[in-house]
């Protein structure tokens, strides 16, 4: 089971994408390389408001790239969705 499933998250928002990139100090090109999602697609998705509108394969590829780098996705639980960076010992 993917770690996002444990939190019940099945969507990825553009805000989460930008925040995760900021925490990792990744530019869009790095995210494209790490996720194998085209740079053009990332540039199209990030300006969207709310949950990104993309096919499941693309969303899963982005999520895997972020999670393998230590990003944890935080669900909407009254406080809003978010992301956090795990301590390196948690995923290295």
The first five atom37 places (N, CA, C, CB, O) and aatype in JSON, in Angstrom:
{
  "aatype": [20, 20, 20, 20, 20, 20, 20, 20, 20, 20, 20, 20, 20, 20, 20, 20, 20, 20, 20, 20, 20, 20, 20, 20, 20, 20, 20, 20, 20, 20, 20, 20, 20, 20, 20, 20, 20, 20, 20, 20, 20, 20, 20, 20, 20, 20, 20, 20, 20, 20, 20, 20, 20, 20, 20, 20, 20, 20, 20, 20, 20, 20, 20, 20, 20, 20, 20, 20, 20, 20, 20, 20, 20, 20, 20, 20, 20, 20, 20, 20, 20, 20, 20, 20, 20, 20, 20, 20, 20, 20, 20, 20],
  "atom_mask": [
    [1, 1, 1, 1, 1],
    [1, 1, 1, 1, 1],
    [1, 1, 1, 1, 1],
    [1, 1, 1, 1, 1],
    [1, 1, 1, 1, 1],
    [1, 1, 1, 1, 1],
    [1, 1, 1, 1, 1],
    [1, 1, 1, 1, 1],
    [1, 1, 1, 1, 1],
    [1, 1, 1, 1, 1],
    [1, 1, 1, 1, 1],
    [1, 1, 1, 1, 1],
    [1, 1, 1, 1, 1],
    [1, 1, 1, 1, 1],
    [1, 1, 1, 1, 1],
    [1, 1, 1, 1, 1],
    [1, 1, 1, 1, 1],
    [1, 1, 1, 1, 1],
    [1, 1, 1, 1, 1],
    [1, 1, 1, 1, 1],
    [1, 1, 1, 1, 1],
    [1, 1, 1, 1, 1],
    [1, 1, 1, 1, 1],
    [1, 1, 1, 1, 1],
    [1, 1, 1, 1, 1],
    [1, 1, 1, 1, 1],
    [1, 1, 1, 1, 1],
    [1, 1, 1, 1, 1],
    [1, 1, 1, 1, 1],
    [1, 1, 1, 1, 1],
    [1, 1, 1, 1, 1],
    [1, 1, 1, 1, 1],
    [1, 1, 1, 1, 1],
    [1, 1, 1, 1, 1],
    [1, 1, 1, 1, 1],
    [1, 1, 1, 1, 1],
    [1, 1, 1, 1, 1],
    [1, 1, 1, 1, 1],
    [1, 1, 1, 1, 1],
    [1, 1, 1, 1, 1],
    [1, 1, 1, 1, 1],
    [1, 1, 1, 1, 1],
    [1, 1, 1, 1, 1],
    [1, 1, 1, 1, 1],
    [1, 1, 1, 1, 1],
    [1, 1, 1, 1, 1],
    [1, 1, 1, 1, 1],
    [1, 1, 1, 1, 1],
    [1, 1, 1, 1, 1],
    [1, 1, 1, 1, 1],
    [1, 1, 1, 1, 1],
    [1, 1, 1, 1, 1],
    [1, 1, 1, 1, 1],
    [1, 1, 1, 1, 1],
    [1, 1, 1, 1, 1],
    [1, 1, 1, 1, 1],
    [1, 1, 1, 1, 1],
    [1, 1, 1, 1, 1],
    [1, 1, 1, 1, 1],
    [1, 1, 1, 1, 1],
    [1, 1, 1, 1, 1],
    [1, 1, 1, 1, 1],
    [1, 1, 1, 1, 1],
    [1, 1, 1, 1, 1],
    [1, 1, 1, 1, 1],
    [1, 1, 1, 1, 1],
    [1, 1, 1, 1, 1],
    [1, 1, 1, 1, 1],
    [1, 1, 1, 1, 1],
    [1, 1, 1, 1, 1],
    [1, 1, 1, 1, 1],
    [1, 1, 1, 1, 1],
    [1, 1, 1, 1, 1],
    [1, 1, 1, 1, 1],
    [1, 1, 1, 1, 1],
    [1, 1, 1, 1, 1],
    [1, 1, 1, 1, 1],
    [1, 1, 1, 1, 1],
    [1, 1, 1, 1, 1],
    [1, 1, 1, 1, 1],
    [1, 1, 1, 1, 1],
    [1, 1, 1, 1, 1],
    [1, 1, 1, 1, 1],
    [1, 1, 1, 1, 1],
    [1, 1, 1, 1, 1],
    [1, 1, 1, 1, 1],
    [1, 1, 1, 1, 1],
    [1, 1, 1, 1, 1],
    [1, 1, 1, 1, 1],
    [1, 1, 1, 1, 1],
    [1, 1, 1, 1, 1],
    [1, 1, 1, 1, 1]
  ],
  "atom_positions": [
    [[0.86, -1.18, 0.0], [0.0, 0.0, 0.0], [0.9, 1.23, 0.0], [-0.97, 0.0, 1.23], [1.84, 1.31, 0.78]],
    [[0.6, 2.17, -0.86], [1.37, 3.41, -0.93], [1.13, 4.23, 0.32], [1.01, 4.22, -2.19], [0.07, 4.16, 0.94]],
    [[2.14, 5.02, 0.69], [2.0, 5.8, 1.91], [0.85, 6.79, 1.83], [3.28, 6.52, 2.22], [0.26, 7.13, 2.86]],
    [[0.52, 7.28, 0.62], [-0.6, 8.19, 0.53], [-1.91, 7.49, 0.87], [-0.68, 8.79, -0.86], [-2.85, 8.14, 1.32]],
    [[-1.99, 6.19, 0.66], [-3.2, 5.45, 0.99], [-3.42, 5.4, 2.49], [-3.14, 4.04, 0.43], [-4.57, 5.38, 2.94]],
    [[-2.35, 5.38, 3.28], [-2.52, 5.32, 4.72], [-3.16, 6.59, 5.24], [-1.18, 5.1, 5.41], [-3.83, 6.56, 6.28]],
    [[-2.98, 7.69, 4.55], [-3.61, 8.95, 4.94], [-4.93, 9.18, 4.22], [-2.67, 10.11, 4.66], [-5.61, 10.16, 4.5]],
    [[-5.31, 8.29, 3.31], [-6.55, 8.44, 2.59], [-6.52, 9.54, 1.54], [-7.65, 8.71, 3.54], [-7.56, 10.11, 1.21]],
    [[-5.35, 9.84, 1.02], [-5.22, 10.9, 0.02], [-5.23, 10.26, -1.36], [-3.92, 11.74, 0.24], [-4.43, 9.37, -1.64]],
    [[-6.14, 10.7, -2.21], [-6.14, 10.18, -3.57], [-6.02, 11.29, -4.6], [-7.4, 9.39, -3.82], [-6.07, 11.03, -5.8]],
    [[-5.84, 12.53, -4.14], [-5.65, 13.66, -5.03], [-4.34, 14.34, -4.7], [-6.83, 14.65, -4.92], [-3.79, 14.19, -3.61]],
    [[-3.85, 15.08, -5.65], [-2.64, 15.89, -5.47], [-3.0, 17.29, -5.94], [-1.4, 15.3, -6.26], [-3.5, 17.46, -7.05]],
    [[-2.76, 18.28, -5.11], [-3.1, 19.64, -5.51], [-1.87, 20.34, -6.08], [-3.65, 20.44, -4.31], [-0.73, 19.96, -5.83]],
    [[-2.14, 21.37, -6.86], [-1.04, 22.15, -7.43], [-0.24, 22.82, -6.31], [-1.57, 23.21, -8.42], [0.97, 22.96, -6.41]],
    [[-0.92, 23.24, -5.25], [-0.22, 23.83, -4.11], [0.71, 22.84, -3.44], [-1.22, 24.35, -3.11], [1.81, 23.2, -3.02]],
    [[0.27, 21.58, -3.32], [1.14, 20.55, -2.76], [2.35, 20.33, -3.65], [0.37, 19.24, -2.56], [3.46, 20.14, -3.15]],
    [[2.15, 20.34, -4.95], [3.28, 20.17, -5.87], [4.3, 21.27, -5.67], [2.79, 20.16, -7.33], [5.5, 21.0, -5.55]],
    [[3.85, 22.51, -5.63], [4.78, 23.64, -5.49], [5.47, 23.61, -4.13], [4.04, 24.97, -5.68], [6.66, 23.88, -4.02]],
    [[4.71, 23.29, -3.08], [5.29, 23.24, -1.73], [6.31, 22.12, -1.62], [4.19, 23.05, -0.68], [7.38, 22.3, -1.03]],
    [[6.0, 20.97, -2.19], [6.94, 19.84, -2.15], [8.22, 20.19, -2.9], [6.3, 18.57, -2.75], [9.32, 19.89, -2.43]],
    [[8.09, 20.81, -4.06], [9.29, 21.22, -4.8], [10.12, 22.2, -3.99], [8.91, 21.85, -6.14], [11.35, 22.12, -3.98]],
    [[9.46, 23.12, -3.3], [10.18, 24.11, -2.49], [10.93, 23.43, -1.35], [9.2, 25.16, -1.92], [12.09, 23.75, -1.1]],
    [[10.28, 22.49, -0.67], [10.95, 21.78, 0.43], [12.17, 21.02, -0.06], [9.98, 20.83, 1.11], [13.18, 20.94, 0.64]],
    [[12.07, 20.45, -1.25], [13.17, 19.66, -1.81], [14.18, 20.52, -2.56], [12.62, 18.6, -2.74], [15.24, 20.03, -2.97]],
    [[13.87, 21.8, -2.74], [14.7, 22.71, -3.53], [14.86, 22.19, -4.96], [16.08, 22.9, -2.87], [15.94, 22.26, -5.55]],
    [[13.76, 21.68, -5.5], [13.73, 21.19, -6.88], [13.11, 22.26, -7.76], [12.94, 19.86, -6.98], [12.13, 22.9, -7.39]],
    [[13.69, 22.43, -8.94], [13.01, 23.24, -9.94], [12.09, 22.31, -10.75], [14.03, 23.99, -10.87], [12.08, 21.1, -10.53]],
    [[11.34, 22.87, -11.67], [10.42, 22.05, -12.44], [11.15, 21.01, -13.28], [9.56, 22.93, -13.34], [10.65, 19.9, -13.47]],
    [[12.32, 21.35, -13.78], [13.1, 20.41, -14.59], [13.51, 19.2, -13.75], [14.35, 21.09, -15.18], [13.45, 18.07, -14.24]],
    [[13.92, 19.42, -12.52], [14.3, 18.31, -11.65], [13.11, 17.4, -11.38], [14.89, 18.83, -10.32], [13.23, 16.18, -11.42]],
    [[11.95, 18.0, -11.11], [10.75, 17.19, -10.9], [10.44, 16.37, -12.15], [9.55, 18.08, -10.54], [10.08, 15.19, -12.04]],
    [[10.58, 16.96, -13.31], [10.34, 16.23, -14.56], [11.29, 15.04, -14.68], [10.51, 17.17, -15.77], [10.87, 13.94, -15.05]],
    [[12.56, 15.25, -14.36], [13.54, 14.17, -14.44], [13.24, 13.07, -13.43], [14.94, 14.71, -14.22], [13.3, 11.89, -13.76]],
    [[12.91, 13.45, -12.2], [12.68, 12.48, -11.14], [11.38, 11.69, -11.34], [12.65, 13.18, -9.8], [11.31, 10.52, -10.98]],
    [[10.38, 12.33, -11.92], [9.07, 11.69, -12.07], [8.86, 11.05, -13.44], [7.98, 12.7, -11.82], [7.95, 10.25, -13.62]],
    [[9.71, 11.4, -14.4], [9.54, 10.96, -15.79], [8.26, 11.53, -16.4], [9.53, 9.43, -15.87], [7.68, 10.94, -17.31]],
    [[7.82, 12.67, -15.87], [6.68, 13.41, -16.42], [7.27, 14.58, -17.19], [5.66, 13.89, -15.28], [8.21, 15.21, -16.72]],
    [[6.74, 14.87, -18.35], [7.34, 15.92, -19.18], [7.29, 17.28, -18.48], [6.63, 16.0, -20.53], [6.38, 17.59, -17.72]],
    [[8.3, 18.07, -18.77], [8.37, 19.43, -18.23], [7.15, 20.24, -18.67], [9.67, 20.13, -18.7], [6.61, 21.02, -17.89]],
    [[6.72, 20.05, -19.89], [5.53, 20.77, -20.38], [4.3, 20.42, -19.56], [5.29, 20.45, -21.87], [3.48, 21.29, -19.27]],
    [[4.16, 19.15, -19.19], [3.01, 18.74, -18.37], [3.08, 19.37, -16.99], [2.96, 17.21, -18.24], [2.07, 19.86, -16.49]],
    [[4.24, 19.38, -16.38], [4.39, 19.99, -15.06], [4.07, 21.48, -15.13], [5.83, 19.78, -14.51], [3.38, 22.01, -14.25]],
    [[4.55, 22.15, -16.16], [4.25, 23.57, -16.32], [2.76, 23.82, -16.54], [5.04, 24.15, -17.5], [2.25, 24.88, -16.17]],
    [[2.07, 22.87, -17.13], [0.63, 22.99, -17.34], [-0.14, 22.73, -16.04], [0.16, 22.02, -18.43], [-1.17, 23.37, -15.8]],
    [[0.34, 21.8, -15.21], [-0.38, 21.41, -14.0], [-0.23, 22.4, -12.85], [0.09, 20.05, -13.55], [-1.2, 22.68, -12.15]],
    [[0.95, 22.94, -12.66], [1.21, 23.75, -11.46], [0.36, 25.01, -11.34], [2.63, 24.13, -11.43], [0.01, 25.38, -10.22]],
    [[0.0, 25.69, -12.42], [-0.84, 26.89, -12.25], [-2.31, 26.59, -11.94], [-0.77, 27.72, -13.5], [-3.06, 27.5, -11.58]],
    [[-2.73, 25.34, -12.07], [-4.12, 24.99, -11.8], [-4.46, 25.27, -10.34], [-4.4, 23.51, -12.14], [-3.58, 25.22, -9.47]],
    [[-5.7, 25.57, -10.08], [-6.16, 25.75, -8.7], [-6.75, 24.44, -8.21], [-7.21, 26.9, -8.61], [-7.48, 23.76, -8.93]],
    [[-6.43, 24.08, -6.97], [-7.01, 22.87, -6.37], [-6.37, 21.6, -6.89], [-8.49, 22.83, -6.63], [-5.23, 21.61, -7.34]],
    [[-7.12, 20.49, -6.84], [-6.58, 19.21, -7.3], [-6.17, 19.3, -8.77], [-7.62, 18.08, -7.1], [-6.88, 19.86, -9.59]],
    [[-5.01, 18.72, -9.07], [-4.56, 18.78, -10.46], [-5.44, 17.88, -11.32], [-3.08, 18.35, -10.57], [-5.92, 16.84, -10.88]],
    [[-5.62, 18.32, -12.53], [-6.41, 17.56, -13.5], [-5.44, 16.9, -14.46], [-7.43, 18.49, -14.26], [-4.93, 17.52, -15.4]],
    [[-5.19, 15.62, -14.19], [-4.27, 14.83, -15.0], [-4.69, 13.37, -14.89], [-2.78, 15.02, -14.55], [-5.49, 13.02, -14.02]],
    [[-4.15, 12.54, -15.76], [-4.5, 11.13, -15.67], [-3.83, 10.49, -14.45], [-4.11, 10.38, -16.96], [-2.84, 11.01, -13.94]],
    [[-4.35, 9.39, -14.01], [-3.88, 8.7, -12.81], [-2.4, 8.33, -12.92], [-4.71, 7.45, -12.54], [-1.68, 8.43, -11.93]],
    [[-1.94, 7.92, -14.08], [-0.54, 7.54, -14.27], [0.38, 8.73, -13.96], [-0.29, 7.02, -15.71], [1.4, 8.57, -13.3]],
    [[0.01, 9.9, -14.44], [0.81, 11.1, -14.2], [0.81, 11.47, -12.73], [0.27, 12.27, -15.03], [1.87, 11.75, -12.16]],
    [[-0.35, 11.47, -12.11], [-0.44, 11.8, -10.68], [0.38, 10.83, -9.85], [-1.91, 11.79, -10.21], [1.11, 11.24, -8.95]],
    [[0.27, 9.54, -10.16], [1.03, 8.53, -9.41], [2.53, 8.71, -9.59], [0.61, 7.13, -9.84], [3.29, 8.53, -8.64]],
    [[2.97, 9.05, -10.81], [4.4, 9.26, -11.06], [4.93, 10.45, -10.27], [4.65, 9.47, -12.57], [6.02, 10.39, -9.7]],
    [[4.16, 11.53, -10.23], [4.56, 12.7, -9.45], [4.63, 12.35, -7.96], [3.59, 13.87, -9.68], [5.6, 12.69, -7.28]],
    [[3.6, 11.69, -7.48], [3.55, 11.33, -6.06], [4.73, 10.41, -5.68], [2.21, 10.63, -5.73], [5.36, 10.61, -4.64]],
    [[5.01, 9.42, -6.52], [6.14, 8.51, -6.23], [7.46, 9.26, -6.17], [6.22, 7.4, -7.29], [8.28, 9.01, -5.29]],
    [[7.67, 10.19, -7.1], [8.92, 10.96, -7.1], [9.06, 11.76, -5.81], [8.97, 11.9, -8.32], [10.12, 11.76, -5.19]],
    [[7.99, 12.43, -5.41], [8.03, 13.2, -4.18], [8.22, 12.31, -2.96], [6.75, 14.02, -4.02], [9.06, 12.6, -2.11]],
    [[7.47, 11.23, -2.87], [7.56, 10.36, -1.7], [8.92, 9.69, -1.6], [6.46, 9.3, -1.74], [9.43, 9.5, -0.49]],
    [[9.51, 9.32, -2.73], [10.83, 8.68, -2.67], [11.91, 9.67, -2.22], [11.2, 8.09, -4.03], [12.97, 9.25, -1.76]],
    [[11.63, 10.96, -2.35], [12.56, 12.0, -1.89], [12.27, 12.42, -0.45], [12.5, 13.21, -2.81], [12.97, 13.27, 0.1]],
    [[11.24, 11.83, 0.16], [10.96, 12.11, 1.57], [9.75, 12.98, 1.85], [12.12, 12.75, 2.15], [9.51, 13.33, 3.0]],
    [[9.0, 13.32, 0.83], [7.8, 14.13, 1.03], [6.66, 13.26, 1.55], [7.38, 14.85, -0.28], [6.43, 12.16, 1.05]],
    [[5.97, 13.77, 2.56], [4.75, 13.14, 3.06], [3.6, 14.09, 2.77], [4.84, 12.8, 4.59], [3.7, 15.29, 3.01]],
    [[2.52, 13.54, 2.26], [1.34, 14.34, 1.95], [0.39, 14.31, 3.13], [0.63, 13.83, 0.67], [0.11, 13.25, 3.69]],
    [[-0.1, 15.48, 3.51], [-0.98, 15.62, 4.66], [-2.4, 15.84, 4.13], [-0.53, 16.81, 5.59], [-2.62, 16.7, 3.28]],
    [[-3.36, 15.05, 4.63], [-4.73, 15.15, 4.11], [-5.48, 16.36, 4.64], [-5.49, 13.9, 4.47], [-5.07, 17.02, 5.59]],
    [[-6.59, 16.64, 3.99], [-7.53, 17.65, 4.47], [-8.18, 17.06, 5.72], [-8.62, 18.03, 3.37], [-8.86, 16.04, 5.66]],
    [[-7.97, 17.71, 6.84], [-8.54, 17.21, 8.09], [-9.09, 18.37, 8.91], [-7.49, 16.42, 8.91], [-9.04, 18.37, 10.14]],
    [[-9.59, 19.34, 8.21], [-10.07, 20.54, 8.87], [-9.05, 21.65, 8.87], [-10.46, 20.22, 10.28], [-9.4, 22.82, 9.03]],
    [[-7.78, 21.29, 8.68], [-6.72, 22.29, 8.68], [-6.16, 22.56, 7.3], [-5.62, 21.87, 9.58], [-5.31, 23.43, 7.14]],
    [[-6.63, 21.84, 6.31], [-6.15, 22.01, 4.95], [-5.09, 21.0, 4.58], [-5.61, 23.4, 4.77], [-4.37, 20.49, 5.44]],
    [[-5.0, 20.71, 3.3], [-3.99, 19.77, 2.81], [-2.62, 20.4, 2.92], [-4.29, 19.35, 1.35], [-2.49, 21.63, 3.01]],
    [[-1.6, 19.57, 2.92], [-0.24, 20.08, 3.01], [0.78, 19.02, 2.68], [0.02, 20.65, 4.38], [0.44, 17.91, 2.25]],
    [[2.03, 19.37, 2.9], [3.14, 18.44, 2.72], [4.15, 18.69, 3.82], [3.8, 18.61, 1.31], [4.19, 19.76, 4.42]],
    [[4.96, 17.69, 4.08], [6.09, 17.88, 4.98], [7.22, 17.0, 4.49], [5.71, 17.54, 6.46], [7.01, 16.02, 3.78]],
    [[8.42, 17.36, 4.88], [9.61, 16.61, 4.52], [9.99, 15.75, 5.7], [10.77, 17.54, 4.09], [10.23, 16.26, 6.8]],
    [[10.06, 14.44, 5.48], [10.45, 13.51, 6.54], [11.9, 13.72, 6.91], [10.22, 12.06, 6.11], [12.71, 14.21, 6.12]],
    [[12.22, 13.34, 8.12], [13.63, 13.32, 8.49], [14.33, 12.33, 7.59], [13.83, 12.95, 10.01], [13.78, 11.28, 7.25]],
    [[15.52, 12.66, 7.2], [16.26, 11.82, 6.26], [16.36, 10.37, 6.74], [17.65, 12.38, 6.04], [16.33, 9.46, 5.91]],
    [[16.49, 10.13, 8.03], [16.61, 8.77, 8.54], [15.35, 7.96, 8.31], [16.95, 8.79, 10.02], [15.39, 6.73, 8.35]],
    [[14.21, 8.64, 8.08], [12.96, 7.93, 7.85], [12.89, 7.28, 6.47], [11.81, 8.88, 8.01], [12.11, 6.35, 6.28]],
    [[13.69, 7.76, 5.52], [13.56, 7.21, 4.17], [14.89, 6.88, 3.51], [12.83, 8.18, 3.31], [14.9, 6.47, 2.35]],
    [[16.0, 7.03, 4.21], [17.29, 6.7, 3.59], [17.71, 5.3, 3.94], [18.36, 7.69, 4.01], [18.77, 4.85, 3.5]]
  ]
}
